[in-house]
Amino acid sequence: MSTDTKTELDEIAIYVQKARSAQKEIADYTQDQVDELVTAVCWAIVRQDRAEELAKLAVDEGGFGNYNDKVSKIRNRCMGTLRDMQTVKTVGVVEEIPEKGLVKIAKPVGVIAALIPTTGPDATPPLKTLLALKGRNAIIVAAHPRTQKTTELTVKYMREACEQVGAPADLVQVIEKPSLPKTQKLMQQADLIVATGGAAMVKAAYSSGTPAYGVGVGNSVHVIDETADLDDAANTIVTAKKFDYATSCLADNSVVAHESIYDDLSGRLKELGAYLCSADEKDKLRRLMWPTPENHIPDVSVIAKSPAFIAKLAGFNVPEDCSCLVVEENGVGPEHPFSGEKLSPVLALYQYVGDINNAINQVNAITDYQGHGHTCGIHTVNDDHALALAMQTKTGRVMVNQSLNEGAGSPRNGLPYTLSLSCGTWGGNITTENVNARHMINLTWVSRPIQPRPIDEKSLFEMHWQKHSR
């Protein structure tokens, strides 16, 4: 190991030592003190002037998404998370079950390592910090080098907020001059990792030897059946694809529409500014987005860029106010790259015939290629269709008559606000849940004796004996 590399790794040990010292100072905070702390940190970021400053820097530095939507994302994600946490107890006794003689006591995890994607340097650090601090933990942020300045400024404001309410600033730190060796060392020394980013980052987190919450590959699929409210369906699809130029892993990547409403839906998408590419334009787009056949990840030149910008790079023109680019597709897999995650306002449109089972088969084929365990959705008035989709797909979230972006929490659903969407064992993760404050604590279970509950062999096995006796 070179002297420079050793010095870098010693630097991580200092960050961790500072974090542990800071965490000890709040380990005995009351719930009121914790809630005052997270409220101060949230306000330091969602203030209109701060949100605008961070959004502008994120766009200027990283080149992903757009300014207005980033302001909205910063404010809505953080305030939604704070609202979710208001009723969550993370100090002392958090649950009692008298009939089972059980009491659950919350305790801090310790030091959390937060891995930040280049597309989320503004909203992701504060959201993870709010969750960490709610559990009386310290957090060390590892930013993507491309968007280091944005994340550093975000952390600066949060550190100031900690001091404002009498808490140590070192509860929130960011690695200066980030590097892969530093991030690897941080993951090894932390008590918990929350990794948001590409598949390689998440795999590294799970391979570090430290407990980790990771996310899976996006590639959300939206079914529109023959009963759907097509105006609402088209609006939610376009809203998701337009927002921040589809930086969200939830934004519709493919739409699977019933043959009877396919043309009608296409027309309504066009009315909302979507551009339906010709076969020649689709081929130009494919060559731009996946310049080499073996690469199944879109080229960085198109990630979170405007539809007009992407089209121009591909060699054709669309109106400047185009909401998204739509390509018709009928295949799945590496030979059909539009069936995978596109990380841009580009949408694949499929048609299905027959009953809902054919749509479900199409969803499964797409997510088997990319997006296993993530999210799908359906627009329908037939609840049996929604239930069938939920029962027969390997997805952590099934969004019914909503924008798929609402899978990260929304005022009109009960899902926890988050920017870390886990995908279960299907996607290589340990949970299918939206990572939230409940994941940032350890629980001690206190068990007291209760009235004995005899185990009755006859009642347990009587049915089995009746069925299988000879």
Wavefront OBJ file of the C-alpha trace (Angstrom):
o trace
v 0.000 0.000 0.000
v 1.413 3.413 -0.977
v 1.955 6.118 1.637
v -0.722 8.295 -0.022
v -3.282 5.484 0.063
v -2.519 4.721 3.709
v -2.960 8.398 4.578
v -6.330 8.407 2.822
v -7.495 5.385 4.792
v -6.267 6.901 8.064
v -8.433 9.891 7.164
v -11.502 7.639 7.173
v -10.639 6.383 10.643
v -10.660 10.006 11.835
v -14.099 10.616 10.312
v -15.432 7.504 12.027
v -13.861 8.439 15.366
v -15.452 11.887 15.220
v -18.795 10.349 14.291
v -18.663 7.920 17.211
v -17.848 10.707 19.661
v -20.706 12.829 18.331
v -23.127 9.928 18.419
v -22.330 9.248 22.071
v -23.322 12.817 22.901
v -26.873 12.249 21.667
v -27.227 8.590 22.632
v -29.289 9.589 25.686
v -31.414 12.231 23.950
v -35.098 12.222 24.740
v -37.621 11.847 21.943
v -38.326 15.579 22.133
v -34.647 16.400 21.712
v -34.370 14.035 18.753
v -37.423 15.560 17.107
v -36.089 19.083 17.643
v -32.834 18.023 15.987
v -34.401 16.486 12.877
v -36.776 19.433 12.507
v -33.860 21.877 12.556
v -31.896 19.854 10.012
v -34.895 19.567 7.721
v -35.617 23.291 7.835
v -31.977 24.085 7.059
v -32.427 22.347 3.698
v -36.049 23.006 2.695
v -35.968 26.764 3.210
v -36.873 28.142 -0.204
v -33.570 29.981 -0.651
v -31.528 26.928 0.328
v -33.540 24.514 -1.816
v -33.123 26.817 -4.814
v -29.389 27.203 -4.203
v -28.842 23.448 -3.898
v -30.982 22.677 -6.944
v -29.089 25.137 -9.109
v -25.729 23.807 -7.987
v -26.828 20.205 -8.575
v -27.863 20.944 -12.168
v -24.810 23.101 -12.912
v -22.351 20.647 -11.392
v -23.812 17.298 -12.412
v -25.763 18.172 -15.532
v -28.684 15.915 -14.627
v -32.353 16.854 -14.352
v -33.788 20.343 -14.213
v -33.809 23.142 -11.711
v -37.513 23.608 -10.917
v -38.172 19.917 -10.327
v -35.106 19.588 -8.122
v -36.394 22.389 -5.894
v -39.673 20.521 -5.608
v -37.918 17.197 -4.957
v -35.719 18.604 -2.187
v -38.640 20.223 -0.406
v -41.259 17.507 -0.865
v -39.007 14.525 -0.110
v -37.536 16.060 3.044
v -40.766 17.514 4.420
v -42.654 14.331 3.627
v -40.028 12.333 5.501
v -40.208 14.689 8.482
v -43.997 14.384 8.540
v -43.782 10.579 8.406
v -41.380 10.557 11.339
v -43.414 12.826 13.615
v -45.402 9.918 15.038
v -42.563 7.380 14.974
v -40.993 6.615 18.349
v -37.270 5.882 18.230
v -36.339 6.440 21.882
v -37.020 4.122 24.800
v -40.076 1.888 24.762
v -41.527 2.009 21.244
v -44.024 -0.863 21.419
v -45.758 -2.973 24.054
v -47.728 -6.174 23.450
v -49.170 -7.109 26.881
v -50.908 -10.305 25.747
v -47.541 -11.677 24.647
v -45.550 -10.189 27.513
v -43.359 -8.237 25.080
v -41.839 -4.770 25.239
v -39.604 -3.332 22.487
v -36.931 -0.746 23.286
v -35.243 1.305 20.555
v -31.500 1.879 20.573
v -29.145 3.592 18.110
v -27.348 1.712 15.350
v -24.216 3.880 15.672
v -22.416 5.262 12.617
v -24.154 5.073 9.243
v -22.366 5.267 5.903
v -24.471 6.931 3.208
v -23.524 6.295 -0.419
v -24.926 8.996 -2.706
v -25.595 8.710 -6.467
v -24.489 11.436 -8.841
v -28.125 12.025 -9.842
v -29.170 12.792 -6.242
v -26.538 14.981 -4.551
v -29.105 17.437 -3.233
v -32.137 15.539 -1.860
v -30.580 12.165 -1.017
v -28.042 13.287 1.646
v -30.580 15.205 3.782
v -33.203 12.478 3.515
v -30.751 9.818 4.707
v -29.508 12.178 7.399
v -33.016 12.757 8.732
v -33.574 9.014 8.999
v -30.210 8.495 10.682
v -30.596 11.288 13.225
v -34.126 10.173 14.088
v -32.520 6.981 15.420
v -29.831 8.967 17.353
v -27.117 7.928 14.929
v -24.251 9.760 13.258
v -23.877 9.695 9.484
v -20.910 9.982 7.117
v -21.744 10.817 3.520
v -19.751 9.496 0.578
v -20.633 11.678 -2.387
v -20.104 10.924 -6.053
v -16.994 12.880 -7.191
v -18.928 14.456 -10.060
v -21.339 16.191 -7.669
v -19.131 16.636 -4.599
v -19.703 20.396 -4.236
v -23.482 20.021 -4.050
v -23.290 17.353 -1.387
v -20.668 19.296 0.576
v -22.916 22.366 0.674
v -25.872 20.243 1.760
v -23.833 18.773 4.609
v -22.529 22.222 5.603
v -26.078 23.475 6.134
v -27.021 20.371 8.115
v -23.975 20.675 10.364
v -24.906 24.275 11.121
v -28.422 23.159 12.008
v -27.069 20.567 14.455
v -25.073 23.230 16.272
v -28.067 25.559 16.292
v -29.931 23.166 18.608
v -26.892 22.266 20.711
v -25.955 19.003 18.991
v -22.433 18.251 17.716
v -21.788 19.148 14.078
v -19.883 15.896 13.558
v -23.165 13.999 13.619
v -23.118 14.790 9.886
v -19.896 14.597 7.881
v -18.918 14.299 4.234
v -15.729 12.735 2.898
v -13.517 15.343 1.272
v -11.915 14.371 -2.023
v -13.861 11.105 -2.344
v -12.289 8.008 -3.841
v -13.169 4.346 -4.200
v -10.634 3.211 -1.542
v -12.023 5.771 0.910
v -15.583 4.666 0.316
v -14.617 1.022 0.708
v -12.854 1.776 4.001
v -15.844 3.762 5.239
v -18.167 0.860 4.480
v -15.926 -1.496 6.420
v -15.750 0.741 9.498
v -19.372 1.908 9.710
v -22.099 0.052 11.613
v -24.664 0.256 8.784
v -24.618 1.214 5.116
v -27.445 2.812 3.174
v -26.458 2.572 -0.484
v -28.305 4.344 -3.270
v -26.843 4.134 -6.756
v -25.874 1.705 -9.470
v -25.725 -2.070 -9.178
v -21.934 -2.046 -8.683
v -22.207 0.326 -5.727
v -24.915 -1.738 -4.068
v -22.980 -4.970 -4.618
v -19.899 -3.391 -3.044
v -21.975 -2.376 -0.034
v -23.298 -5.893 0.470
v -19.785 -7.315 0.023
v -18.183 -5.004 2.593
v -18.923 -7.175 5.610
v -21.109 -4.440 7.139
v -24.905 -4.709 7.329
v -26.405 -2.759 4.442
v -29.661 -1.535 2.970
v -29.375 -1.346 -0.783
v -31.616 -0.706 -3.742
v -32.242 -2.665 -6.909
v -32.202 -1.743 -10.568
v -35.219 0.314 -11.576
v -37.266 -0.492 -14.688
v -40.821 0.150 -13.606
v -43.642 -1.155 -15.777
v -47.122 0.403 -15.934
v -50.122 -1.645 -17.101
v -53.090 0.193 -18.620
v -56.036 -2.179 -18.937
v -59.234 -1.873 -20.966
v -61.162 -0.304 -18.053
v -58.666 2.443 -17.227
v -59.343 6.161 -16.973
v -57.110 7.020 -19.922
v -56.831 10.740 -19.169
v -55.559 9.994 -15.673
v -53.306 7.197 -16.920
v -51.693 9.351 -19.606
v -51.246 12.230 -17.187
v -49.520 10.112 -14.559
v -47.206 8.531 -17.134
v -46.140 11.880 -18.570
v -45.836 13.469 -15.128
v -43.426 10.740 -14.021
v -41.341 10.923 -17.205
v -41.131 14.716 -17.188
v -40.229 15.146 -13.540
v -36.526 16.006 -13.240
v -36.059 14.322 -16.631
v -36.766 10.898 -15.112
v -33.900 10.816 -12.615
v -36.191 8.747 -10.384
v -35.774 4.970 -10.663
v -39.559 4.785 -10.277
v -40.492 6.714 -13.410
v -42.278 4.530 -15.992
v -39.772 2.772 -18.221
v -42.383 0.724 -20.067
v -46.137 0.916 -20.509
v -48.105 -2.242 -21.321
v -51.474 -1.201 -22.770
v -54.473 -3.338 -23.757
v -55.047 -3.549 -27.511
v -58.518 -2.003 -27.240
v -57.209 1.278 -25.765
v -53.683 1.291 -27.199
v -54.309 3.853 -29.959
v -56.442 6.018 -27.685
v -53.738 6.057 -25.018
v -51.082 6.893 -27.620
v -53.170 9.827 -28.755
v -53.580 11.141 -25.238
v -49.868 10.857 -24.590
v -49.260 12.928 -27.732
v -51.737 15.542 -26.512
v -49.571 15.849 -23.407
v -46.442 16.514 -25.436
v -45.101 12.990 -25.938
v -43.366 12.325 -29.251
v -43.895 8.931 -30.909
v -40.675 8.008 -32.693
v -40.685 6.476 -36.159
v -38.822 3.224 -36.773
v -35.868 5.163 -38.162
v -35.833 7.553 -35.191
v -36.068 4.623 -32.791
v -32.984 3.090 -34.414
v -31.070 6.377 -34.155
v -32.059 6.622 -30.509
v -30.954 3.055 -29.846
v -27.526 3.666 -31.386
v -27.096 6.790 -29.245
v -28.262 5.277 -25.985
v -26.523 1.906 -26.335
v -23.552 2.499 -28.665
v -22.163 -0.995 -28.060
v -24.369 -4.120 -27.986
v -22.780 -5.518 -24.818
v -23.565 -2.383 -22.815
v -26.978 -2.682 -21.169
v -26.750 0.665 -19.325
v -27.718 3.833 -21.238
v -24.893 6.139 -22.299
v -24.262 8.922 -19.787
v -24.910 11.535 -22.505
v -28.668 10.876 -22.308
v -29.151 10.270 -18.573
v -31.624 12.756 -17.092
v -31.478 15.067 -20.116
v -34.394 16.767 -21.849
v -36.195 14.949 -24.685
v -35.261 17.686 -27.152
v -31.584 17.429 -26.180
v -31.598 13.634 -26.528
v -33.364 13.724 -29.891
v -30.906 16.279 -31.253
v -27.962 14.118 -30.168
v -29.602 11.165 -31.908
v -30.026 13.099 -35.149
v -33.670 14.188 -35.280
v -35.693 17.088 -33.939
v -38.673 17.315 -31.593
v -40.409 20.368 -30.125
v -38.545 22.009 -27.241
v -41.526 21.439 -24.961
v -41.677 17.697 -25.759
v -42.520 15.820 -22.544
v -40.996 12.440 -23.437
v -39.884 10.265 -26.338
v -41.992 7.150 -26.958
v -40.818 4.078 -28.858
v -43.080 1.171 -29.742
v -41.630 -2.140 -28.606
v -42.614 -5.809 -28.738
v -39.496 -7.654 -27.532
v -37.614 -8.090 -24.286
v -33.966 -8.688 -23.432
v -30.520 -7.576 -24.582
v -31.598 -7.557 -28.241
v -34.323 -5.086 -27.268
v -32.514 -2.558 -25.044
v -35.572 -0.307 -24.762
v -37.073 -3.031 -22.562
v -34.504 -2.141 -19.865
v -33.952 0.831 -17.579
v -33.476 4.025 -19.571
v -32.709 6.676 -16.886
v -34.136 9.326 -19.188
v -37.474 10.639 -20.510
v -37.675 7.771 -23.006
v -40.638 5.389 -22.751
v -41.213 1.958 -24.309
v -44.829 1.287 -25.308
v -46.088 -2.312 -25.496
v -49.448 -3.721 -26.537
v -51.085 -6.778 -24.980
v -54.078 -8.782 -26.174
v -56.563 -10.865 -24.247
v -56.913 -10.897 -20.466
v -54.885 -9.447 -17.607
v -52.725 -12.574 -17.385
v -51.109 -11.665 -20.689
v -50.234 -8.240 -19.336
v -48.784 -9.825 -16.206
v -46.672 -12.168 -18.337
v -45.339 -9.136 -20.183
v -44.513 -7.337 -16.929
v -42.679 -10.400 -15.653
v -40.698 -10.753 -18.860
v -39.572 -7.117 -18.668
v -38.656 -7.193 -14.972
v -36.915 -10.562 -15.376
v -34.598 -8.759 -17.786
v -34.091 -5.694 -15.573
v -35.921 -4.387 -12.532
v -36.544 -7.565 -10.546
v -38.232 -6.690 -7.262
v -38.651 -2.976 -7.888
v -42.019 -1.508 -8.898
v -44.924 -1.936 -11.247
v -48.328 -0.295 -11.488
v -51.728 -0.497 -13.064
v -54.526 1.817 -14.099
v -57.833 -0.034 -13.792
v -61.277 0.044 -12.222
v -61.160 -3.740 -11.813
v -59.614 -4.445 -8.427
v -59.229 -8.123 -9.358
v -56.773 -7.005 -12.045
v -54.758 -5.011 -9.513
v -54.698 -7.942 -7.096
v -53.674 -10.370 -9.846
v -50.766 -8.103 -10.797
v -49.694 -7.887 -7.167
v -49.990 -11.631 -6.585
v -48.195 -12.756 -9.731
v -45.262 -10.330 -10.049
v -42.006 -10.194 -8.129
v -42.150 -6.505 -7.268
v -41.888 -4.683 -3.961
v -44.462 -2.009 -4.856
v -47.614 -2.189 -6.979
v -49.039 1.272 -7.618
v -52.765 1.323 -8.378
v -54.182 4.343 -10.256
v -51.201 6.512 -9.297
v -48.033 7.892 -10.779
v -45.295 5.311 -10.326
v -43.140 8.071 -8.819
v -45.527 8.006 -5.865
v -43.958 4.686 -4.887
v -41.413 6.730 -2.911
v -44.205 8.147 -0.762
v -46.933 10.628 -1.599
v -49.573 12.777 0.140
v -52.187 10.445 -1.343
v -50.785 7.084 -0.258
v -49.458 5.522 2.929
v -46.029 4.450 1.692
v -43.098 5.816 3.721
v -41.287 8.727 2.085
v -37.836 7.650 0.946
v -35.250 7.776 -1.799
v -34.047 4.238 -1.049
v -36.389 1.703 -2.636
v -35.347 -1.820 -1.783
v -36.237 -4.802 -3.967
v -35.989 -7.841 -1.716
v -34.039 -10.959 -2.568
v -35.372 -10.646 -6.121
v -33.200 -7.547 -6.570
v -30.346 -8.639 -4.319
v -31.576 -6.658 -1.276
v -32.438 -7.661 2.272
v -35.913 -6.062 2.323
v -38.644 -4.999 -0.096
v -39.600 -1.984 1.977
v -39.141 1.737 1.438
v -36.154 2.336 3.719
v -37.343 4.600 6.554
v -36.657 5.613 10.140
v -37.654 2.190 11.486
v -34.636 0.711 9.694
v -32.234 3.021 11.561
v -32.660 1.565 15.049
v -31.873 -1.630 16.884
v -34.609 -3.170 19.012
v -34.187 -4.880 22.346
v -37.087 -7.263 23.016
v -38.033 -7.643 26.664
v -39.969 -10.853 27.303
v -41.948 -11.560 30.467
v -43.765 -14.769 31.333
v -47.411 -15.062 30.330
v -50.107 -17.649 30.936
v -48.739 -20.852 29.367
v -50.130 -21.718 25.958
v -50.155 -25.525 25.695
v -49.156 -27.061 22.385
v -51.996 -29.385 21.404
v -50.650 -32.098 19.143
v -54.132 -33.261 18.159
v -55.335 -29.830 16.967
v -52.082 -29.196 15.116
v -52.061 -32.394 13.089
v -55.641 -33.685 13.010
v -56.374 -32.374 9.524
v -53.063 -33.759 8.256
v -53.809 -37.174 9.731
v -57.285 -37.232 8.177
v -55.896 -36.383 4.742
v -52.933 -38.708 4.751
v -53.921 -41.636 6.966
v -53.874 -45.032 5.283
l 1 2 3 4 5 6 7 8 9 10 11 12 13 14 15 16 17 18 19 20 21 22 23 24 25 26 27 28 29 30 31 32 33 34 35 36 37 38 39 40 41 42 43 44 45 46 47 48 49 50 51 52 53 54 55 56 57 58 59 60 61 62 63 64 65 66 67 68 69 70 71 72 73 74 75 76 77 78 79 80 81 82 83 84 85 86 87 88 89 90 91 92 93 94 95 96 97 98 99 100 101 102 103 104 105 106 107 108 109 110 111 112 113 114 115 116 117 118 119 120 121 122 123 124 125 126 127 128 129 130 131 132 133 134 135 136 137 138 139 140 141 142 143 144 145 146 147 148 149 150 151 152 153 154 155 156 157 158 159 160 161 162 163 164 165 166 167 168 169 170 171 172 173 174 175 176 177 178 179 180 181 182 183 184 185 186 187 188 189 190 191 192 193 194 195 196 197 198 199 200 201 202 203 204 205 206 207 208 209 210 211 212 213 214 215 216 217 218 219 220 221 222 223 224 225 226 227 228 229 230 231 232 233 234 235 236 237 238 239 240 241 242 243 244 245 246 247 248 249 250 251 252 253 254 255 256 257 258 259 260 261 262 263 264 265 266 267 268 269 270 271 272 273 274 275 276 277 278 279 280 281 282 283 284 285 286 287 288 289 290 291 292 293 294 295 296 297 298 299 300 301 302 303 304 305 306 307 308 309 310 311 312 313 314 315 316 317 318 319 320 321 322 323 324 325 326 327 328 329 330 331 332 333 334 335 336 337 338 339 340 341 342 343 344 345 346 347 348 349 350 351 352 353 354 355 356 357 358 359 360 361 362 363 364 365 366 367 368 369 370 371 372 373 374 375 376 377 378 379 380 381 382 383 384 385 386 387 388 389 390 391 392 393 394 395 396 397 398 399 400 401 402 403 404 405 406 407 408 409 410 411 412 413 414 415 416 417 418 419 420 421 422 423 424 425 426 427 428 429 430 431 432 433 434 435 436 437 438 439 440 441 442 443 444 445 446 447 448 449 450 451 452 453 454 455 456 457 458 459 460 461 462 463 464 465 466 467 468 469 470
